[in-house]
Amino acid sequence: MAYDLIVIGSGPGGYVCAIRAAQLGLKTAVVEKRPTYGGTCLNIGCIPSKALLHASECYEEAGHTFGKMGIGVSGPKLDLRAMMAFKDQGVDGNVKGVEFLLKKNKIDGFHGHARIVAPGRVEVKDADGKTQSLEAKSIVIATGSDVARLKGIEIDERRIVSSTGALSLPEVPKQLLVIGAGVIGLELGSVWRRLGAQVVVVEFLDGILPGMDAEIRRQAQRLFERQGMSFRLSSKVTAVDTTGKRLKATIEPAKGGSPEIVEADVVLVAIGRVPFTDGLGLDEIGVKRDERGRIAVDHYFATSVPGIWAIGDVIAGPMLAHKAEDEGVALAEILVGQAGHVNYDAIPNVVYTYPEIATVGKSEEELKAAGIAYNVGKFPFTANGRAKVNLTTDGFVKILADAKSDRVLGVQLICADAGNMIAEAVLAMEFGASAEDIARTCHAHPTLSEAVKEAAMAVAKRSIHM
Ligand SMILES: Cc1cc2nc3c(=O)[nH]c(=O)nc-3n(C[C@H](O)[C@H](O)[C@H](O)COP(=O)(O)OP(=O)(O)OC[C@H]3O[C@@H](n4cnc5c(N)ncnc54)[C@H](O)[C@@H]3O)c2cc1C
């Protein structure tokens, strides 16, 4: 069968690229090795983790916050099987949604492992071992990423789990040891802490959420500690003994020193993700990769082999679903001669804990390192009317604006619903707005978003409610 475009992988990069290509008139096929479409994001990533974060937050609120609002509930009871079924239903609805969209756009779907045998030729091997050959003018690699592993600590997805196992534990562990204080470790650590686990997070670096604005990182750590999570910073897990009933993890100072043994029922390895290109045949056809195993692409997502392109987690840049989606759209448009483009300076980054953390643009540390003079406007949620009545006064908004032009260079939020609220800041940055533009924009009252306006006013030292 001959196509204009074959997309390998149906995650947010692949399926979105395929849909946009079909909209633009390209005869398109998608090959996916999983039984369902949607990739990591829908099957074992964004969607199931957010379902569990939502359900566990409701559980915690029912136990701790309802009473403060005059809602009497006797101690909420956890039915973990039902919560997992709720999560699975959410995943099912989403992956079926992608299947529907592919059909609606007349995209042919193939289930099986794809290998590029030559530019323009893809071989698909299905679960029964049957192979078929497909041809296309262009091939897009959107094969995503896989869990990064720690040498000597074998993931069995039962007691030593990756994020995938941590999304489906059959019971709440008494003690959960999380290796890695990044987004995934903190989100899944939060889920299990809310459901009753004692959570210890071990981090090699000297702070949580590496790469984010330092003030946000410090505040987040304080709040997570207040919730009962504990952190072992500047430390590394060097071994996990699985021989006994309980796991025994060896923790050492990052710089070396005397080891300590910490017991746990489950260990979650959450040290990051690595690009996934296994079995694609890249070496045979000469597709180049960078020093971190990511497929090397130019500004237009072209690989070193003409006719073969790559997007999403498998190339450089933040490993985020919306980044992959935007690259999918941009590439489809480039393939038909349009000016597809992704603005990497305005990609939001969200941690879906409580409070949520959402950032876009530069941190203070990045601006200092680049020698850019900036003004800071900050506003705390303790001074926001809606946050007060919602009992969600944790956190603040911080806006960083260029000292000369007032152009917004970075926005950091730590608060309830930050993931939704960051959209305003992203739009402002996309349009090159100044802090004054945000300050002079009418915001509905009473909303948490008024804190963004107040922070923008604070850049010029004129916030009203502080
Ligand atoms: C627990 C967790 C939570 C996350 N939460 C968020 C979040 O809240 N927000 C966010 O933005 N990001 C989140 N992410 C990251 C997000 O899932 C990824 O950035 C996103 O899925 C990348 O999309 P992609 O299309 O590049 O690849 P993927 O979604 O990884 O999809 C790649 C697909 O390619 C298929 N494939 C691979 N090789 C082949 C082959 N040879 N033949 C056929 N098919 C193949 C795979 O089976 C897979 O389905 C999370 C990730 C995890 C693990």
The ligand as an SDF file (V2000), in Angstrom:
LIG
                    3D

 53 58  0  0  0  0  0  0  0  0999 V2000
    3.5580    8.7900   34.3640 C   0  0  0  0  0  0  0  0  0  0  0  0
    3.7030    9.8630   33.3120 C   0  0  0  0  0  0  0  0  0  0  0  0
    2.9830   11.0260   33.4220 C   0  0  0  0  0  0  0  0  0  0  0  0
    3.0990   12.0170   32.4620 C   0  0  0  0  0  0  0  0  0  0  0  0
    2.3620   13.1450   32.6060 N   0  0  0  0  0  0  0  0  0  0  0  0
    2.4520   14.1140   31.6830 C   0  0  0  0  0  0  0  0  0  0  0  0
    1.6590   15.2770   31.7820 C   0  0  0  0  0  0  0  0  0  0  0  0
    0.8740   15.4210   32.7130 O   0  0  0  0  0  0  0  0  0  0  0  0
    1.7650   16.2180   30.8240 N   0  0  0  0  0  0  0  0  0  0  0  0
    2.6310   16.0770   29.7790 C   0  0  0  0  0  0  0  0  0  0  0  0
    2.7070   16.9700   28.9380 O   0  0  0  0  0  0  0  0  0  0  0  0
    3.4040   14.9810   29.6480 N   0  0  0  0  0  0  0  0  0  0  0  0
    3.3250   13.9990   30.5690 C   0  0  0  0  0  0  0  0  0  0  0  0
    4.0690   12.8680   30.4140 N   0  0  0  0  0  0  0  0  0  0  0  0
    4.9710   12.7710   29.2460 C   0  0  0  0  0  0  0  0  0  0  0  0
    4.1790   12.3950   27.9820 C   0  0  0  0  0  0  0  0  0  0  0  0
    3.5380   11.1750   28.1980 O   0  0  0  0  0  0  0  0  0  0  0  0
    5.1190   12.3110   26.7900 C   0  0  0  0  0  0  0  0  0  0  0  0
    5.8320   13.5180   26.6770 O   0  0  0  0  0  0  0  0  0  0  0  0
    4.3320   12.0870   25.5060 C   0  0  0  0  0  0  0  0  0  0  0  0
    3.5800   10.9040   25.5720 O   0  0  0  0  0  0  0  0  0  0  0  0
    5.2820   12.0080   24.3050 C   0  0  0  0  0  0  0  0  0  0  0  0
    4.5430   11.7910   23.1540 O   0  0  0  0  0  0  0  0  0  0  0  0
    5.1580   11.0650   21.8830 P   0  0  0  0  0  0  0  0  0  0  0  0
    4.0850   11.0790   20.8540 O   0  0  0  0  0  0  0  0  0  0  0  0
    6.4650   11.6310   21.5560 O   0  0  0  0  0  0  0  0  0  0  0  0
    5.4550    9.5610   22.3360 O   0  0  0  0  0  0  0  0  0  0  0  0
    4.6120    8.4400   23.1460 P   0  0  0  0  0  0  0  0  0  0  0  0
    3.4100    8.9880   23.7820 O   0  0  0  0  0  0  0  0  0  0  0  0
    5.6050    7.7500   23.9920 O   0  0  0  0  0  0  0  0  0  0  0  0
    4.1270    7.4780   22.0010 O   0  0  0  0  0  0  0  0  0  0  0  0
    4.9900    6.7190   21.2360 C   0  0  0  0  0  0  0  0  0  0  0  0
    4.2300    5.5190   20.7070 C   0  0  0  0  0  0  0  0  0  0  0  0
    5.0500    4.8840   19.7260 O   0  0  0  0  0  0  0  0  0  0  0  0
    4.8410    3.4900   19.8120 C   0  0  0  0  0  0  0  0  0  0  0  0
    6.0110    2.8380   19.1810 N   0  0  0  0  0  0  0  0  0  0  0  0
    7.2960    2.9020   19.5940 C   0  0  0  0  0  0  0  0  0  0  0  0
    8.0910    2.2180   18.7280 N   0  0  0  0  0  0  0  0  0  0  0  0
    7.2690    1.7140   17.7770 C   0  0  0  0  0  0  0  0  0  0  0  0
    7.4830    0.9230   16.6190 C   0  0  0  0  0  0  0  0  0  0  0  0
    8.7020    0.5660   16.2300 N   0  0  0  0  0  0  0  0  0  0  0  0
    6.4160    0.5710   15.8840 N   0  0  0  0  0  0  0  0  0  0  0  0
    5.1650    0.9600   16.2320 C   0  0  0  0  0  0  0  0  0  0  0  0
    4.8980    1.7260   17.3130 N   0  0  0  0  0  0  0  0  0  0  0  0
    5.9420    2.0980   18.0640 C   0  0  0  0  0  0  0  0  0  0  0  0
    4.7430    3.2510   21.3130 C   0  0  0  0  0  0  0  0  0  0  0  0
    4.0700    2.0240   21.5690 O   0  0  0  0  0  0  0  0  0  0  0  0
    3.9460    4.4600   21.7580 C   0  0  0  0  0  0  0  0  0  0  0  0
    2.5660    4.1760   21.7900 O   0  0  0  0  0  0  0  0  0  0  0  0
    3.9670   11.8350   31.3460 C   0  0  0  0  0  0  0  0  0  0  0  0
    4.6900   10.6490   31.2120 C   0  0  0  0  0  0  0  0  0  0  0  0
    4.5610    9.6660   32.1830 C   0  0  0  0  0  0  0  0  0  0  0  0
    5.3260    8.3840   32.0200 C   0  0  0  0  0  0  0  0  0  0  0  0
  1  2  1  0
  2  3  1  0
  2 52  2  0
  3  4  2  0
  4  5  1  0
  4 50  1  0
  5  6  2  0
  6  7  1  0
  6 13  1  0
  7  8  2  0
  7  9  1  0
  9 10  1  0
 10 11  2  0
 10 12  1  0
 12 13  2  0
 13 14  1  0
 14 15  1  0
 14 50  1  0
 15 16  1  0
 16 17  1  0
 16 18  1  0
 18 19  1  0
 18 20  1  0
 20 21  1  0
 20 22  1  0
 22 23  1  0
 23 24  1  0
 24 25  2  0
 24 26  1  0
 24 27  1  0
 27 28  1  0
 28 29  2  0
 28 30  1  0
 28 31  1  0
 31 32  1  0
 32 33  1  0
 33 34  1  0
 33 48  1  0
 34 35  1  0
 35 36  1  0
 35 46  1  0
 36 37  1  0
 36 45  1  0
 37 38  2  0
 38 39  1  0
 39 40  1  0
 39 45  2  0
 40 41  1  0
 40 42  2  0
 42 43  1  0
 43 44  2  0
 44 45  1  0
 46 47  1  0
 46 48  1  0
 48 49  1  0
 50 51  2  0
 51 52  1  0
 52 53  1  0
M  END
$$$$
